[in-house]
Amino acid sequence: MADLIVTSEVIDEGAKQLKAVIEELKHMDAMWEGGDIWGHKTVDGAMDDFISSWWVKREKLTGNLEDLQEKMEKSAETWNNTETELENSLKPE
């Protein structure tokens, strides 16, 4: 079995990508405004219902993702500090 290799770049990149997802979720309502993209009145009504229901779930999901993204940023910082301390401890005095 392969060893798990964690680098600060991987954690930083994950946090960055997660932040992009969060921004998409936060600004998703701009895509739905006007409803012109749905066309037929029946489809438009169904999509309005879906969007209203999805809004609550999206808010909860966005909050959870923001929490995860913050933890990833802190993890990257801690990882970098630990790496630096380990490197310094291995240097001859």
N, CA, C and O of each residue as an XYZ file, in Angstrom:
372
protein
N       0.842     -1.169      0.000
C       0.000      0.000      0.000
C       0.892      1.239      0.000
O       1.908      1.290      0.693
N       0.494      2.232     -0.786
C       1.281      3.459     -0.900
C       1.112      4.320      0.342
O       0.064      4.318      0.988
N       2.160      5.049      0.653
C       2.112      5.986      1.779
C       1.303      7.215      1.383
O       1.290      7.616      0.219
N       0.650      7.785      2.333
C      -0.076      9.024      2.127
C       0.918     10.169      2.271
O       1.576     10.309      3.302
N       1.016     10.978      1.233
C       1.938     12.112      1.258
C       1.111     13.388      1.274
O       0.338     13.665      0.357
N       1.293     14.149      2.332
C       0.567     15.406      2.491
C       1.562     16.540      2.373
O       2.607     16.540      3.025
N       1.228     17.501      1.539
C       2.066     18.693      1.423
C       1.201     19.921      1.667
O      -0.019     19.880      1.512
N       1.835     20.982      2.041
C       1.077     22.216      2.269
C       0.436     22.703      0.974
O      -0.623     23.330      1.004
N       1.072     22.418     -0.162
C       0.506     22.831     -1.445
C      -0.836     22.154     -1.693
O      -1.768     22.780     -2.198
N      -0.933     20.877     -1.340
C      -2.181     20.140     -1.534
C      -3.279     20.713     -0.647
O      -4.409     20.903     -1.097
N      -2.955     20.985      0.594
C      -3.943     21.547      1.523
C      -4.336     22.957      1.087
O      -5.516     23.307      1.106
N      -3.352     23.763      0.696
C      -3.638     25.127      0.227
C      -4.531     25.104     -1.011
O      -5.490     25.869     -1.109
N      -4.209     24.227     -1.947
C      -4.991     24.135     -3.183
C      -6.409     23.666     -2.896
O      -7.359     24.161     -3.502
N      -6.564     22.717     -1.977
C      -7.889     22.252     -1.598
C      -8.730     23.373     -1.003
O      -9.909     23.514     -1.327
N      -8.121     24.165     -0.135
C      -8.827     25.296      0.475
C      -9.208     26.325     -0.586
O     -10.294     26.902     -0.536
N      -8.318     26.552     -1.540
C      -8.579     27.518     -2.615
C      -9.744     27.046     -3.496
O     -10.623     27.834     -3.843
N      -9.743     25.764     -3.850
C     -10.818     25.224     -4.675
C     -12.144     25.234     -3.928
O     -13.190     25.510     -4.515
N     -12.101     24.939     -2.657
C     -13.307     24.959     -1.847
C     -13.873     26.375     -1.765
O     -15.089     26.561     -1.783
N     -13.005     27.356     -1.677
C     -13.444     28.754     -1.641
C     -14.164     29.123     -2.949
O     -15.141     29.871     -2.934
N     -13.677     28.596     -4.070
C     -14.322     28.859     -5.360
C     -15.723     28.241     -5.403
O     -16.652     28.852     -5.931
N     -15.879     27.046     -4.858
C     -17.189     26.388     -4.798
C     -18.145     27.211     -3.940
O     -19.307     27.403     -4.298
N     -17.645     27.694     -2.807
C     -18.460     28.510     -1.904
C     -18.947     29.769     -2.612
O     -20.113     30.144     -2.488
N     -18.058     30.416     -3.352
C     -18.439     31.634     -4.082
C     -19.505     31.326     -5.129
O     -20.428     32.116     -5.325
N     -19.385     30.182     -5.801
C     -20.399     29.790     -6.785
C     -21.757     29.623     -6.103
O     -22.774     30.096     -6.610
N     -21.766     28.952     -4.958
C     -23.022     28.741     -4.246
C     -23.626     30.057     -3.764
O     -24.841     30.247     -3.823
N     -22.782     30.957     -3.291
C     -23.279     32.242     -2.789
C     -23.902     33.100     -3.890
O     -24.849     33.844     -3.636
N     -23.385     33.000     -5.091
C     -23.844     33.860     -6.188
C     -24.717     33.118     -7.187
O     -24.949     33.606     -8.293
N     -25.196     31.954     -6.809
C     -26.012     31.137     -7.692
C     -27.348     31.795     -8.020
O     -27.892     31.586     -9.104
N     -27.876     32.584     -7.096
C     -29.192     33.183     -7.324
C     -29.202     34.127     -8.523
O     -30.257     34.356     -9.115
N     -28.056     34.671     -8.886
C     -27.987     35.566    -10.043
C     -28.352     34.828    -11.329
O     -28.871     35.436    -12.265
N     -28.084     33.519    -11.381
C     -28.408     32.742    -12.582
C     -29.912     32.553    -12.731
O     -30.400     32.401    -13.851
N     -30.657     32.559    -11.629
C     -32.080     32.252    -11.684
C     -32.956     33.490    -11.829
O     -34.130     33.374    -12.178
N     -32.407     34.668    -11.566
C     -33.223     35.876    -11.565
C     -33.907     36.094    -12.912
O     -33.291     35.954    -13.968
N     -35.178     36.435    -12.853
C     -35.940     36.685    -14.075
C     -36.662     35.443    -14.563
O     -37.781     35.548    -15.065
N     -36.066     34.287    -14.434
C     -36.691     33.045    -14.850
C     -36.829     32.869    -16.349
O     -37.443     31.903    -16.801
N     -36.276     33.775    -17.122
C     -36.412     33.704    -18.572
C     -35.769     32.446    -19.162
O     -36.155     31.993    -20.239
N     -34.808     31.897    -18.465
C     -34.097     30.745    -19.027
C     -34.950     29.484    -19.031
O     -34.601     28.516    -19.708
N     -36.069     29.468    -18.287
C     -36.871     28.244    -18.179
C     -37.903     28.132    -19.293
O     -38.345     27.030    -19.619
N     -38.282     29.237    -19.869
C     -39.229     29.161    -20.974
C     -40.658     28.964    -20.527
O     -41.285     29.889    -20.011
N     -41.178     27.764    -20.722
C     -42.587     27.443    -20.465
C     -42.992     27.750    -19.022
O     -42.211     27.555    -18.091
N     -44.224     28.233    -18.854
C     -44.725     28.651    -17.549
C     -44.729     27.503    -16.525
O     -44.456     27.726    -15.346
N     -45.033     26.293    -16.968
C     -45.055     25.141    -16.060
C     -43.651     24.824    -15.556
O     -43.450     24.558    -14.371
N     -42.696     24.856    -16.458
C     -41.300     24.604    -16.084
C     -40.810     25.719    -15.171
O     -40.114     25.467    -14.188
N     -41.174     26.941    -15.498
C     -40.773     28.091    -14.688
C     -41.304     27.951    -13.261
O     -40.574     28.210    -12.304
N     -42.569     27.544    -13.108
C     -43.159     27.359    -11.781
C     -42.470     26.249    -11.002
O     -42.206     26.388     -9.807
N     -42.178     25.140    -11.688
C     -41.496     24.024    -11.029
C     -40.098     24.430    -10.582
O     -39.660     24.052     -9.495
N     -39.403     25.188    -11.404
C     -38.051     25.619    -11.051
C     -38.083     26.624     -9.902
O     -37.190     26.624     -9.056
N     -39.106     27.483     -9.865
C     -39.247     28.408     -8.731
C     -39.413     27.629     -7.429
O     -38.802     27.961     -6.414
N     -40.252     26.584     -7.472
C     -40.443     25.740     -6.285
C     -39.133     25.088     -5.868
O     -38.788     25.066     -4.687
N     -38.402     24.556     -6.853
C     -37.125     23.895     -6.564
C     -36.128     24.876     -5.960
O     -35.461     24.569     -4.972
N     -36.032     26.048     -6.558
C     -35.071     27.052     -6.094
C     -35.393     27.481     -4.669
O     -34.489     27.655     -3.851
N     -36.681     27.651     -4.367
C     -37.073     28.032     -3.006
C     -36.673     26.964     -2.004
O     -36.174     27.276     -0.922
N     -36.891     25.711     -2.359
C     -36.537     24.599     -1.481
C     -35.015     24.461     -1.374
O     -34.484     24.220     -0.289
N     -34.331     24.613     -2.484
C     -32.876     24.459     -2.542
C     -32.177     25.561     -1.761
O     -31.085     25.350     -1.233
N     -32.804     26.752     -1.682
C     -32.188     27.892     -1.006
C     -31.793     27.548      0.426
O     -30.690     27.879      0.861
N     -32.685     26.885      1.163
C     -32.416     26.533      2.554
C     -31.262     25.535      2.623
O     -30.356     25.680      3.443
N     -31.301     24.537      1.767
C     -30.239     23.529      1.746
C     -28.900     24.144      1.316
O     -27.839     23.786      1.827
N     -28.983     25.059      0.383
C     -27.762     25.714     -0.100
C     -27.125     26.558      0.984
O     -25.902     26.576      1.118
N     -27.941     27.257      1.761
C     -27.416     28.074      2.861
C     -26.702     27.190      3.886
O     -25.618     27.537      4.356
N     -27.297     26.064      4.228
C     -26.688     25.149      5.194
C     -25.393     24.568      4.619
O     -24.373     24.506      5.305
N     -25.446     24.149      3.368
C     -24.264     23.592      2.715
C     -23.144     24.623      2.634
O     -21.983     24.301      2.885
N     -23.486     25.852      2.287
C     -22.491     26.916      2.197
C     -21.830     27.161      3.549
O     -20.612     27.323      3.627
N     -22.627     27.188      4.609
C     -22.070     27.372      5.950
C     -21.118     26.253      6.331
O     -20.047     26.503      6.884
N     -21.507     25.022      6.037
C     -20.638     23.882      6.337
C     -19.346     23.919      5.525
O     -18.271     23.605      6.037
N     -19.462     24.304      4.257
C     -18.271     24.390      3.416
C     -17.339     25.517      3.867
O     -16.117     25.378      3.809
N     -17.917     26.625      4.313
C     -17.090     27.726      4.829
C     -16.322     27.276      6.069
O     -15.152     27.614      6.242
N     -16.987     26.516      6.922
C     -16.329     25.985      8.118
C     -15.183     25.048      7.721
O     -14.087     25.128      8.275
N     -15.441     24.176      6.774
C     -14.407     23.247      6.303
C     -13.247     23.997      5.661
O     -12.085     23.662      5.891
N     -13.555     25.002      4.864
C     -12.516     25.779      4.194
C     -11.636     26.500      5.205
O     -10.418     26.562      5.040
N     -12.250     27.043      6.251
C     -11.491     27.715      7.306
C     -10.567     26.720      8.017
O      -9.414     27.034      8.310
N     -11.076     25.537      8.285
C     -10.267     24.500      8.933
C      -9.117     24.054      8.042
O      -8.025     23.765      8.532
N      -9.357     23.997      6.736
C      -8.281     23.620      5.811
C      -7.185     24.677      5.801
O      -6.001     24.343      5.769
N      -7.571     25.949      5.829
C      -6.570     27.011      5.861
C      -5.748     26.939      7.147
O      -4.529     27.107      7.117
N      -6.416     26.690      8.277
C      -5.704     26.560      9.549
C      -4.799     25.331      9.528
O      -3.690     25.362     10.060
N      -5.274     24.254      8.914
C      -4.458     23.042      8.808
C      -3.197     23.298      7.996
O      -2.114     22.838      8.358
N      -3.338     24.025      6.910
C      -2.180     24.342      6.077
C      -1.176     25.176      6.860
O       0.031     24.941      6.785
N      -1.680     26.151      7.611
C      -0.793     26.996      8.417
C      -0.077     26.160      9.484
O       1.131     26.294      9.676
N      -0.822     25.307     10.167
C      -0.236     24.445     11.186
C       0.774     23.489     10.570
O       1.846     23.252     11.128
N       0.421     22.948      9.418
C       1.330     22.028      8.715
C       2.640     22.734      8.372
O       3.721     22.189      8.595
N       2.539     23.933      7.836
C       3.748     24.682      7.473
C       4.602     24.989      8.700
O       5.825     24.855      8.663
N       3.948     25.403      9.786
C       4.690     25.696     11.018
C       5.370     24.448     11.563
O       6.519     24.508     12.002
N       4.672     23.324     11.538
C       5.234     22.063     12.033
C       6.409     21.629     11.173
O       7.431     21.176     11.687
N       6.259     21.769      9.877
C       7.337     21.413      8.957
C       8.587     22.257      9.219
O       9.707     21.745      9.227
N       8.375     23.554      9.431
C       9.485     24.469      9.699
C      10.161     24.119     11.024
O      11.388     24.086     11.113
N       9.360     23.861     12.039
C       9.918     23.496     13.336
C      10.698     22.181     13.269
O      11.761     22.051     13.875
N      10.167     21.222     12.536
C      10.855     19.940     12.377
C      12.175     20.124     11.642
O      13.197     19.560     12.032
N      12.146     20.909     10.588
C      13.356     21.185      9.828
C      14.414     21.859     10.715
O      15.589     21.493     10.681
N      13.981     22.842     11.506
C      14.901     23.555     12.380
C      15.459     22.635     13.482
O      16.612     22.778     13.887
N      14.652     21.714     13.950
C      15.108     20.817     15.013
C      16.135     19.805     14.510
O      16.908     19.254     15.294
N      16.139     19.564     13.208
C      17.073     18.586     12.655
C      18.397     19.209     12.228
O      19.348     18.498     11.904
N      18.456     20.522     12.228
C      19.695     21.210     11.855
C      20.690     21.093     12.986
O      20.331     21.199     14.159
N      21.949     20.873     12.626
C      22.976     20.825     13.693
C      23.135     22.213     14.317
O      23.035     23.241     13.648
N      23.382     22.197     15.597
C      23.509     23.459     16.323
C      24.868     24.047     16.210
O      25.129     25.111     16.770
